[in-house]
Amino acid sequence: MLNKNKPFVDVQKIVNEITDAANEKNIKYFEDEFSKYINASRSIATNQGRSALLLALKILGVKKSDEVIVQSLICSVVIDAILELGATPVLVDNSIKDYNVSPSKIEKKITPKTKVIIAAHLYGVPCDIKEILSIARENNCYLIEDCAHTIGAKYNGKNVGTYGDISFFSFNFGKPMSTGDGGMLVINNNKLIEKANDVLKDYERTPIASEKEMIYALLVQHFLTQREFYNIELPNAFCKKLLRRDKNLFSLIDNIITNKSSEKEIENRIVKYLKNHNILPEKESLLVSNPFIRDYALKFEKLLKYLPLPMPSKANKIESKFLLMNSLRSTVGLIALESIDQVNKIRNENAKYFADTLNDSWTLPTIDKEKEPAFLYYTVLNNTKYSVSQINVKGKKQGFELGNYNWLRPVHLKYPYSKLLSYNQKELKNSEYLSSHLINLPVHYYVSGEDLENINGFMNNRVVAN
């Protein structure tokens, strides 16, 4: 089966270079090369994208009395970071045209307490970042760009991630550029660099053993999402948890890497080990992969806001002393950065194929001429009589994954956020509509021309006809 979003991984180059990579100079080199790539002032490699966001909020001095404006259709860890500092998330609606935050909705929510606006570039399509920046400047508040879905996208010829005072990127397995887990904090406002240095003094780099664990998980996940092995939906964190649990598998990969084995030999030995130990997943995880079970769970989750449940005191915690990336993943990041332009070119060409060929059973995103995407997925809205879950099941039977693979509910309908946050649900209807109608189409490096034709035929003919 075709994986929904498989990042390009240069296995042989990682194997050849990783054993010589335990050098802190590689971290600075990665950060400098990343800054050069997007034309930023300073970049700081972090353990995860969420780590970068938490650090960004701390650098900006966000505290209990502050408000942070953020869209409701967003990853819940963005809300976690705001709540962790005691600040108040102020939810605004997304736009139907390109799924990003609406500048006009932001403007209406500005108050004297507004300290920060967070603007995301969803699915790799730039938001109206120039207009949002103007709103931030006019109201004397900071702008953070959420670039977790993209690297290399541009607005008016300028890289996204360089408009805000601070931006952050994510390099987990489901992103176009992956280091296993990882992220990048980017500072564009030079007045913040001294404060950033003060904040960073409190944090350490991820231990090398943990770095290896994440890189080895990336390699295992890469092999398990090859077509010949991939027959069920595999959560992004599956292999990371596997490596933590199975020390023998860790030792096997460590030995293979030390000996600088070939990519094919690595694949054969890892797959053989997983088969011999009955680790290869053979059936769907109900809560993660079965869309009908997921639909039921979502309906139950929606009821939670009406039940007399105890009020949660806080959301998920991000804080740790190890929020910074170390040298091994920095080396993997450098390798990935070398190929990102070619990867983005393929992703964008695949997205253009869908944009040119899909019929009116699907509403396509409206992308203004000043925006140059670097697509995570090509995302459309479902206009058929079938639910997104039903289409997901039909697609898997045809041999490919498509569906809503990020947020099945906006944050204001998720527990515990539905109880922790104050919001006017009538003002967030677009985010609710989008979450129930979005379909992410795979456009990654490993999608073939035949895949595109098959998905297109399925979307335009078989879904509607059946």
Residue pairs with C-beta under 8 A, 6 or more apart in sequence:
1 227
1 230
1 231
1 232
1 396
1 399
1 400
1 401
2 227
2 230
2 399
2 400
2 401
2 442
2 446
2 447
2 451
3 225
3 230
3 234
3 401
3 442
3 444
3 446
4 233
4 377
4 401
4 402
4 403
4 405
4 440
4 442
5 174
5 175
5 376
5 377
5 405
5 440
5 442
5 444
6 222
6 225
6 442
6 444
6 445
6 446
7 173
7 174
7 175
7 176
7 177
7 178
7 336
7 343
7 444
7 445
8 176
8 336
8 339
8 343
8 444
8 445
8 446
9 178
9 218
9 219
9 222
9 336
10 335
10 336
10 338
10 339
11 219
11 222
11 263
11 266
12 262
12 263
13 335
14 215
14 219
14 331
14 332
14 335
15 256
15 257
15 260
15 261
15 263
15 266
16 260
17 331
17 335
18 215
18 257
18 328
18 331
18 332
19 257
19 258
19 260
21 327
21 328
21 330
21 331
22 208
22 327
22 328
23 327
24 327
25 327
26 327
26 330
26 331
26 334
27 45
27 205
27 325
27 326
27 327
27 330
29 330
29 334
30 45
30 325
30 330
30 331
30 333
30 334
30 337
31 42
31 43
31 44
31 45
31 184
31 330
32 43
33 334
33 337
34 40
34 43
34 45
34 184
34 186
34 333
34 337
35 41
35 42
35 43
35 186
37 151
37 152
37 159
37 337
37 340
38 151
38 152
38 159
38 161
38 162
38 186
39 158
39 159
39 162
40 159
40 161
40 162
40 167
40 186
40 187
40 188
41 186
41 187
41 188
41 189
41 190
41 193
42 186
42 187
42 193
42 196
43 184
43 185
43 186
43 187
44 52
44 55
44 184
44 185
44 186
44 187
44 196
44 200
44 324
45 182
45 183
45 184
45 324
45 325
45 329
45 330
45 333
46 52
46 55
46 168
46 182
46 183
46 184
46 185
46 323
46 324
46 325
47 181
47 182
47 183
47 206
47 320
47 322
47 323
47 324
47 325
48 170
48 172
48 181
48 182
48 183
49 77
49 148
49 168
49 169
49 170
49 171
49 172
49 182
49 183
50 77
50 78
50 80
50 81
50 170
50 183
50 318
51 183
51 318
51 320
51 323
51 324
52 168
52 169
52 170
52 183
52 184
52 185
53 77
53 78
53 81
53 144
53 146
53 168
53 318
54 81
54 84
54 85
54 318
54 319
54 323
55 185
55 196
55 199
55 200
55 203
55 323
56 144
56 166
56 167
56 168
56 185
57 68
57 81
57 82
57 85
57 87
57 116
57 144
58 85
58 199
59 166
59 187
59 192
59 195
59 196
59 199
60 115
60 116
60 142
60 144
60 165
60 166
60 192
61 115
61 195
62 68
62 82
62 85
62 87
62 115
62 116
63 85
63 86
63 87
64 85
64 86
64 87
65 87
65 113
66 87
66 88
66 113
66 114
66 115
66 116
67 87
67 88
67 89
67 90
67 111
67 113
67 114
67 115
68 82
68 87
68 88
68 89
68 90
68 114
68 115
68 116
68 117
68 118
69 90
69 92
69 106
69 109
69 110
69 114
69 116
69 117
69 118
70 78
70 79
70 82
70 89
70 90
70 91
70 92
70 101
70 117
70 118
71 91
71 92
71 93
71 94
71 100
71 101
71 118
71 119
71 120
71 431
72 91
72 92
72 93
72 94
72 410
72 411
72 412
72 423
72 428
72 431
73 94
73 99
73 122
73 407
73 410
73 411
73 431
73 434
73 435
74 118
74 120
74 146
74 407
74 410
74 411
75 148
75 406
75 407
76 315
76 316
76 407
76 411
76 414
76 417
77 316
77 318
78 118
78 120
78 146
79 89
79 315
79 411
79 417
79 421
80 315
80 316
80 317
80 318
81 318
82 88
82 89
83 89
83 314
83 315
83 420
84 314
84 315
84 317
84 318
84 319
87 115
88 113
88 422
89 421
90 109
90 111
90 114
91 411
91 412
91 421
91 423
91 427
91 428
92 101
92 102
92 105
92 106
92 108
92 109
92 427
92 428
93 101
93 102
93 105
93 427
93 428
93 429
93 430
93 431
94 100
94 101
94 102
94 122
94 410
94 430
94 431
94 434
95 101
95 102
95 430
96 381
96 430
96 433
96 434
97 365
97 366
98 122
98 125
98 127
98 365
98 366
98 367
98 368
99 122
99 123
99 125
99 365
99 379
99 434
99 438
100 119
100 120
100 121
100 122
100 125
100 126
100 127
100 128
101 119
101 120
101 127
101 132
102 430
103 128
103 131
103 132
103 135
105 427
106 117
106 119
106 132
106 135
107 135
110 135
110 139
110 141
114 139
114 141
115 141
115 142
116 141
116 142
116 143
116 144
117 132
117 135
117 136
117 141
117 142
117 143
117 144
118 144
118 145
118 146
119 127
119 129
119 132
119 143
119 144
119 145
119 146
119 164
120 127
120 145
120 146
120 147
120 148
120 149
121 127
121 129
121 145
121 146
121 147
121 149
121 150
121 153
121 160
122 149
122 379
123 149
123 150
123 365
123 375
123 376
123 377
123 378
123 379
123 440
124 149
124 150
124 153
124 176
124 347
124 373
124 374
124 375
124 376
124 377
125 150
125 153
125 365
125 367
125 371
125 373
125 375
126 150
126 153
126 154
126 155
126 160
126 371
126 372
126 373
129 145
129 155
129 160
129 163
129 164
130 155
130 156
130 163
132 143
133 143
133 163
133 164
136 142
136 143
142 164
142 165
142 166
142 189
143 163
143 164
143 165
144 164
144 165
144 166
144 167
144 168
145 160
145 161
145 163
145 164
145 166
145 167
145 168
146 167
146 168
147 153
147 160
147 161
147 167
147 168
147 169
147 170
147 186
148 168
148 169
148 170
148 175
148 183
149 170
149 175
149 376
150 160
150 176
150 373
150 374
150 375
150 376
151 161
151 169
151 176
151 177
151 340
151 344
151 374
152 159
152 176
152 340
152 341
152 344
152 374
153 159
153 160
153 371
153 372
153 373
153 374
154 160
154 371
154 372
155 163
155 370
155 371
155 372
156 370
157 372
160 167
161 167
161 169
161 186
162 186
162 188
163 188
164 188
165 187
165 188
165 189
165 192
166 185
166 186
166 187
166 188
166 189
166 192
167 185
167 186
167 188
168 183
168 184
168 185
168 186
169 183
169 184
169 186
170 182
170 183
171 177
171 178
171 179
171 180
171 181
171 182
171 183
171 184
171 333
171 336
172 178
172 180
172 181
172 182
172 236
173 180
173 181
173 217
173 218
173 221
173 236
173 239
174 236
174 405
175 376
176 340
176 343
176 344
176 347
176 374
176 376
176 444
177 333
177 336
177 337
177 340
177 343
178 218
178 336
179 214
179 215
179 218
179 325
179 329
179 330
179 332
179 333
179 336
180 214
180 215
180 217
180 218
180 240
180 329
180 332
181 214
181 240
181 329
182 214
182 325
182 329
182 333
183 325
185 196
187 193
187 196
200 324
202 321
203 321
203 322
203 323
203 324
204 321
204 322
204 324
205 322
205 324
205 325
205 326
205 327
206 322
206 324
206 325
206 326
206 329
207 322
207 326
208 326
208 327
208 328
210 322
211 325
211 326
211 327
211 328
211 329
212 250
212 254
212 328
213 240
213 243
213 244
213 250
214 240
214 329
215 328
215 329
215 332
216 243
216 250
216 253
216 254
216 257
217 239
217 240
217 242
217 243
218 239
218 332
219 253
219 266
219 270
220 239
220 242
220 243
220 249
220 253
220 270
220 274
221 234
221 236
221 238
221 239
223 229
223 266
223 267
223 270
223 271
224 230
224 234
224 238
224 239
224 274
224 280
225 234
226 267
229 271
229 280
232 281
232 282
232 283
232 284
232 285
232 289
233 284
233 285
233 288
233 289
233 396
233 401
234 281
235 285
235 288
238 281
242 249
242 279
243 249
243 250
246 277
246 279
248 273
249 270
249 273
249 274
249 277
249 279
252 269
252 270
252 273
253 266
253 270
256 265
256 266
256 269
256 270
261 269
271 280
273 279
274 280
284 290
286 293
287 293
287 294
287 297
288 294
291 388
291 389
291 390
291 392
291 393
291 403
292 389
292 393
294 389
294 408
295 387
295 389
298 408
298 409
301 409
301 413
301 414
301 415
302 409
302 413
304 415
304 418
304 419
305 413
305 415
305 418
305 419
309 415
309 419
311 419
311 420
312 416
312 419
312 420
314 420
315 416
315 417
315 420
325 333
343 444
343 445
344 374
344 375
346 443
346 444
346 445
346 447
347 374
347 375
347 376
347 443
347 444
347 445
348 373
348 374
348 375
348 443
350 375
350 378
350 443
350 444
350 447
350 452
351 373
351 375
351 378
351 441
351 443
353 452
353 456
354 364
354 378
354 380
354 441
354 443
354 452
354 455
354 456
355 364
355 378
357 456
357 460
358 364
358 380
358 456
358 459
358 460
359 459
359 460
360 383
361 382
361 383
361 384
361 459
361 460
361 463
361 464
362 380
362 381
362 382
362 383
362 439
362 459
363 380
363 381
363 383
364 380
365 379
365 380
367 373
375 443
376 440
377 405
377 440
377 441
377 442
377 443
378 440
378 441
378 443
379 438
379 439
379 440
379 441
380 438
380 439
380 441
381 434
381 437
381 438
381 439
382 388
382 391
382 437
382 438
382 439
384 391
384 463
384 464
386 394
386 463
387 436
388 403
388 404
388 436
388 437
388 438
388 439
389 403
391 402
391 403
391 439
391 463
392 401
392 402
392 403
394 458
394 462
394 463
394 466
395 401
395 402
395 403
395 455
395 458
398 454
398 458
398 462
399 454
400 442
400 451
400 454
400 455
400 458
401 442
402 439
402 440
402 441
402 442
402 455
403 439
403 440
404 435
404 436
404 438
404 439
404 440
405 440
406 438
406 440
407 435
408 435
409 435
410 428
410 431
410 432
410 434
410 435
411 417
411 421
412 418
412 421
412 423
412 425
412 428
412 431
413 432
413 435
441 455
441 459
442 451
442 455
